[in-house]
Amino acid sequence: MVPRRAARDAALGGVLAAAVALALPAPAATLLVNDGLAPPDPAHVLGPGDTTLVDDVWVRDAGCGSALDPAAPCAAPGVASGVAIAGTDVNAVFAWDGSSATLGAGATAGTLSVRDSGSAMVDGASIAHASIGDAASIVVAAGQIAQLDLAGTGGVDLDGGAIAATSGGAARVAIDGATFTGAANFANVADFRMQSGRSNAFLFLGNGAASISGGDFAGQLWLAASTAALSGGTLAETATLVASDASAVDWTGGLTRDDAGGAITTDIDVRTGAVLRIGGSAFAVDGVPVASGTVLAGGGGLSFATLAGTLASGEAFTAFVRNDGSATIALVPEPGTGALAALGVAGLALRRSGCGASRRRRGRA
């Protein structure tokens, strides 16, 4: 017969052991989806209770990867696989080879990795770090991404959602509704298009080709070593259009704002060999009419001027212009930029910094 104290201690020990077991996190699991099937197949739809914050989900073409090494190189990828995740948490999602992953409402992931020719759709999920590479593609329709890193020759469609920060570039970036809550840095994008959306802080494009026909910019819109066609969008009171590093920028519409007094104004900063071509008519510099076809040169030193006119879109504007002395602004007669070939670089010099600097409402570096 077991003494009463010994029995009590044994029972207590069992309870404590059970409590400790319940408190320990579940071991991490690796779910490999590589059977060549995709939603709506039930086995490829992950919902509440199917995964935990420590689980990794790999989506690969048929026959690629293994349970022991889901990232193993695949010499002969088979049929693409697919998975849909919503209402559950995962540590990481990997959509490789030609396979795809959709992260819907209620899903959270620490990492989303899309590479090879894989694809991903973010439609309501919350992701800490997403990256694409190779010829992969990603579509963001809704949700939040804290950091989006881009590389490779694929495509990026940002149709909605909130993105805190971006870096890198892809062959194609299309923005039509996304909001950038922090710094948005893009580089080496051969086809950058923005139709709508918002940049709350700073949008930078380096060594790319851009077409911007819409969007709201609360901070700087900076084009460096790029070509760009600007035909729409708005600049907030705190925003500036910057062209630098030998960029060639055509501005024919948009990027204006209504100040309290009703005047439509824009702040422009051209520097380091950039060329800004403004398509329109009825131009005036510091209130003095100038003919279309005039080239405004910096004159070799820092200068400022107030430039007014009517853009080719029909929008009247007043621009506060800063030139570091190396950039030029060409006033292009409508209907387009064809007349630029006949323009020389010698033209009307902007005022040096000692004159009229009071027109600048904000200092800039």
Summary of the structure (lengths in Angstrom):
residues: 365
radius of gyration: 28.0
end to end distance: 88.0
largest distance: 111.7
contacts: 1284
relative contact order: 0.07
helix: 8%
strand: 50%
